[in-house]
């Protein structure tokens, strides 16, 4: 049986989201930019197999807000990029 799932990895540099629906995985990756983020891989909006209810939940500012919080933390702590 295929498991439907959503995996999100967020760093100070950006985030990647993998959505598995009926055994097929779709990915979207964003890189942080000054004042925003740029999608550099994938586009969930173009994937008809991703239900609209799931797309709507993924298409908010949660990942961006978490990325911004991590970036701010690293600035405050003086953590340098590896």
C-alpha positions as CSV (number, residue, x, y, z in Angstrom):
1,X,0.0,0.0,0.0
2,X,1.3,3.4,-1.0
3,X,1.5,6.0,1.8
4,X,0.5,9.5,1.0
5,X,2.7,12.0,2.8
6,X,4.3,15.4,2.8
7,X,7.9,16.0,3.8
8,X,9.2,19.5,4.4
9,X,12.9,20.4,5.0
10,X,13.5,24.0,6.0
11,X,16.9,25.7,6.4
12,X,18.1,29.3,6.6
13,X,18.8,29.1,2.9
14,X,15.4,27.9,1.7
15,X,13.1,24.9,1.8
16,X,12.2,21.8,-0.1
17,X,8.8,20.1,-0.1
18,X,8.1,16.6,-1.3
19,X,4.5,15.5,-1.7
20,X,3.8,11.8,-2.3
21,X,0.3,11.0,-3.6
22,X,-0.6,7.4,-4.6
23,X,3.1,6.4,-4.7
24,X,4.3,9.3,-6.9
25,X,6.5,12.0,-5.4
26,X,6.3,15.7,-6.5
27,X,8.9,18.2,-5.3
28,X,9.2,21.9,-5.0
29,X,12.3,23.8,-3.9
30,X,12.7,27.4,-2.9
31,X,15.9,29.4,-2.3
32,X,15.8,32.5,-0.1
33,X,16.4,35.9,-1.6
34,X,16.5,39.3,-0.1
35,X,12.9,40.0,0.8
36,X,11.5,36.8,-0.6
37,X,12.2,33.4,-2.1
38,X,12.5,32.0,-5.6
39,X,11.1,28.6,-6.7
40,X,14.0,26.8,-8.4
41,X,12.5,23.3,-8.8
42,X,9.0,22.1,-9.4
43,X,5.6,23.7,-9.4
44,X,2.8,22.1,-7.4
45,X,0.2,24.3,-9.1
46,X,0.9,22.5,-12.4
47,X,0.5,19.0,-10.9
48,X,-3.1,17.9,-11.4
49,X,-2.5,14.8,-9.3
50,X,-2.0,16.9,-6.1
51,X,-5.5,17.6,-4.7
52,X,-6.5,21.2,-4.4
53,X,-7.1,20.9,-0.7
54,X,-3.4,19.8,-0.2
55,X,-2.1,22.4,-2.6
56,X,-4.0,25.2,-0.8
57,X,-2.4,24.2,2.6
58,X,1.1,24.1,1.0
59,X,0.6,27.4,-0.7
60,X,0.9,29.7,2.3
61,X,3.7,31.4,4.1
62,X,4.6,28.8,6.7
63,X,7.8,27.6,5.1
64,X,8.9,31.1,4.2
65,X,8.2,32.3,7.8
66,X,10.2,29.4,9.2
67,X,13.1,30.0,6.9
68,X,13.1,33.7,7.8
69,X,13.1,32.8,11.5
70,X,16.1,30.4,11.0
71,X,18.0,33.0,9.0
72,X,17.4,35.6,11.7
73,X,18.5,33.2,14.4
74,X,21.7,32.4,12.6
75,X,22.4,36.1,12.1
76,X,21.8,36.8,15.8
77,X,24.0,33.8,16.9
78,X,26.7,34.7,14.4
79,X,26.4,31.3,12.7
80,X,28.2,31.2,9.4
81,X,27.2,29.1,6.3
82,X,28.9,25.8,5.9
